[in-house]
Amino acid sequence: MFYSEIAKYYDYIFPQNKAQLDFIENISPIKDNENILDVGAATGSLSSLLFSKSKNIFAIDLNNDLLKIANSKYPDINFIYLDMLKIDSFFNNKKFDKIVSFGNTIVHLNTKDDIYDFFQKSFNLLKNNGYFICQIINYDRILDNNISALPTIENDKIKFIRNYVINNDIINFNTILEIKETNKIIENSIPLIPIRKNEINNMLINAGFKNINYYSSFKGEKFSPDSIPLIFSAQKI
């Protein structure tokens, strides 16, 4: 429901960001025949950047309204309605060179055990020397400093207010979206799992990953505790 409500405005809130592709390529240049899985593809902005490098892009999401937009924008890309916890059964005959998950996707799972399960499935689906690359919010900063809001996103089309309410092991992500042309207001709330960096690190190691690195931005800056995002890469060796 959350993403269905904002689907038609999603690209105004989160426009395509070529820095994401540059970041991936700085970690591991994309060859023209690579198999790449984009988890949480939304309206397909990252998928289309990846598609400019390799035509073997598989993009999944669990919201049909977002996927309809993605399919209409990029009909040549293979967008699939799929739960990220079912990638192992759906892609049981395929191996990937890279699995990417941007946009704070993994914290929409129901439990931390689910997040570990996804890491393990991703590891198993990667080719040897393949990379898992992920971006979420830096929840250490949120929890340690009792942060109650993320910076408001505003442009000539929309104003997107993002508030956090910490409730034990869950964060309620409450948003207010203002559509400037019509003055329409859309309010939503969704629970998120605020997983810490050290928990992620332990999960990645236990799943079998090596060469684990953390970053503060898609410019590749070294991770800082004050960073708003937490971006990490891990390799199957």
N, C-alpha and C positions, 0 to 999 in steps of 0.2 A: 504493500500500500504506500509506504514512504516514497519509494522511487517512482511508482506509478503517478503519484500526485505531481512530481516535479519533472517528469520525463521530458515533456515538450520544451522545458526551459533549461534542461541539463547542460547543453552546450554553451549557454550564456553564463552559467555558474562555473563550469569547469571546461574552458575552451581547450582546444588541442594545444599541446605543449611539446614542441620539437626537442626541448631539452631532455625529455624523457628518453627519446630515441638516442640522442647523443650520449646520454649516461650509459645506456645499455651497451652501445658500441664501444665506449671507452673501457668497459669491463671485458667485453668479448665481441669483436667485430662480427657482424652478421653476414654469413655467406649466402649466396643466392638460392641455395637449395636446402637451407636449414628448416627443420620442423620446429615451430614455435607455438606455444600455448599461452594465450592471454586469458587470465582468470579474472573475472569481474570486468568484462569488456565494456559494459554500459552502452553508450551510443557509438562505440567503435573508433574513437579518436586515436588511441594508441595503436589499435589493431591496424588502422590504415597506414600509420607511420611504419610499422613493422612490415606491412605488405609492400611498401616501396622498396624494401630490401630483399624480401623473400616471398614467394607466392604460396608457400606452405604454412599459412597462418590459420590456426584453429582458435576461435574466440568464443568463450562461454560466459553466460550470465544467467541469473535466476529471476530476471524480470522481463516479461514479454513486451512491455511497453517500451523499455529501453532498446530491446533487440529489434523491434519493429522499425525504430528510427535508424538503428545501425544498418539494418538490411536495406532500407531505402536509400541511405547515403552511400553505402559501399556494397553493392550487390555481388561483387566478385569475391568477397571474403566469406569464409565459412563460419557464420555465426550459429551457435548452438545453444538451445535452452538446456542447461545442465547444472545440477548441484555440484559444487567443487569437491564434495566428498565422494562423488561417484566417478571421478576422472579415471580411476584405475580400471573399473569395469567397462566404461564406455570406450576408452582408448587401450584396451587390453592387447591389441596387436600393433601398437605404435610406440615409438620412443622419440623423445624430444631433445633438441639441442639446447633449448632454453624454455623455461617456464617463468612467466612474469605475472605479477599481481600487484597492480598499483591502485590508488584511490581508497586506501584504508579498508580493503575488501575483507581480509581474513578475520577482522574483529567483529564482523557480522555473524560469524558462526556462533553456536549456542554455548559452547564451553571451551575451556583451554585444552581439554582432551581432544576436542574436534580440531583445534588448530594444530596440535601435534600430529593428529591423524592425517591432516592435509599435507603437512611437511613430509611425513613418511611416504605418502602416496606420490608426492611430487618427486622425491628422491628416486623412488622405484621406477618412475616413468622417464627419468632422464637418461640420456646416453652417458657413457663414461666421458668425463671432462665437461659434461653439460653444466649449465648454471641455472640456479633458482634466484630470481631477483624480485624484491618485494618492497613496497612502501606503505607504511601506516603512520598514524600520529604517534609522537613520542609520549607515551602514557606515563613514563616516570616523571616527566615535567608536570603533567596534569595532576597526578596523585600526590607528589611530594609537595607541590605548591598550592594544592587545592584550587586549581585553575577552573574557573566557571564558564569560560567562553573562549572560542577561537576567534581570530580576526574576522570581522565582517567582510564579505565579498560584495563589492558594489561596482557597477558600471552603468552605462546609459540605458541598459535594458532591465536590470534587476538589482535588488538589494537582498542579500542572503545573510541573515543573522543566525549565528550558531552558538548555542549554549549547552553547557554540560551540567548535569546534576549527578554527583557521585553517590551511589547507593550500594554500599557494601562492595560486592565483587562485580557490580554492574555499573555502567555509566549510561544514563538516559541522555541521548543526544536529541535536544529540542531545537527545532529550527523554525524561523519565520522567513518566508519568501515573499517579497513584494515585487509585483510585476508593474513596472513604472508606467507603461502605456495605458493600462486599464485600472491601475490602483488596486488590483486584485491581491489579496493576502492569502497565502497558503501556510498553515501551521501544521507541523508534524513532529512526531517523536518516535525514536527507535532505540532499543537497548543495544549496547556495545560491550564487548569484553575488553577491559583495559589491561592488556598484557604488557609486562615489563621487559626491558631489553635483556636482562639476565635470564629470564624465563625463556625468551626466544632463543637465546644462545644455547642454553641447555637442551632445548628441544631439537635444534638443528644438529647439534653434536650427536645426540641420541639417535636421530634419524639417519646418521651416517655422513653428514656433510662435513667438508673440510674447507679451508681457505675462506673463512667467514669474515666479512668486512662490513663496517657500519659507516653511514654517511649522514650529513645534515641537509644536503640538498642535491638536486640533480646536476649541479655543477661539480659534484664529486668531492665536496668539502668534507673533511674529517668530522666524524660525529661529535657533537657538543651536547652536554646535558640540558642546555638552554634551547636546543633546537626544537622547532614545532614539529617537523616530520622526523620519522626514523626510517631510513632506507637501508636495506641490507642486501648483500649478495652472498651466495654460498655455492660451492662447487661439489659435484660428485666426482671423486677421484678414485 
